[in-house]
């Protein structure tokens, strides 16, 4: 992996909420970042949909 990717992983690992969600960095390069997470029951609201807080966290995670 690149130094930039390693740096991105360090940033993500330092964020307790991202760690709680299980967020993974899959791509991190100039102009592009790809994050993923596994949807678990704990991340869903009472009707079975992914909670809105989870959805807005991914695109706003630096």
JOHUSUL-V464572 format. One record per residue. SS is DSSP state (A for helix, B for strand, O for the rest). PHI is phi in radians with two decimals (* if undefined). Layout:
# JOHUSUL-V464572
SS_PHI + SS_PHI
This chain:
# JOHUSUL-V464572
O_* + O_-1.55 + A_-1.07 + A_-1.09 + A_-1.10 + A_-1.05 + A_-1.07 + A_-1.07 + A_-1.14 + A_-1.12 + A_-1.07 + A_-1.07 + A_-1.16 + O_-1.45 + O_-1.75 + A_-0.96 + A_-1.18 + A_-1.11 + A_-1.14 + A_-1.05 + A_-1.25 + O_1.47 + O_-1.15 + B_-2.10 + B_-1.63 + B_-1.87 + B_-2.50 + B_-2.61 + B_-2.57 + O_-0.91 + O_1.45 + B_-2.64 + B_-2.36 + B_-2.14 + B_-2.00 + B_-2.48 + O_-2.68 + O_-1.56 + O_-1.30 + O_-2.07 + A_-0.97 + A_-1.15 + A_-1.71 + B_-1.83 + O_-1.54 + O_-1.10 + O_-1.71 + O_1.61 + O_-1.60 + B_-1.08 + O_-1.06 + A_-1.02 + A_-1.09 + A_-1.21 + A_-1.10 + A_-1.42 + A_-1.23 + A_-1.05 + A_-1.31 + A_-1.84 + O_-1.34 + O_-1.28
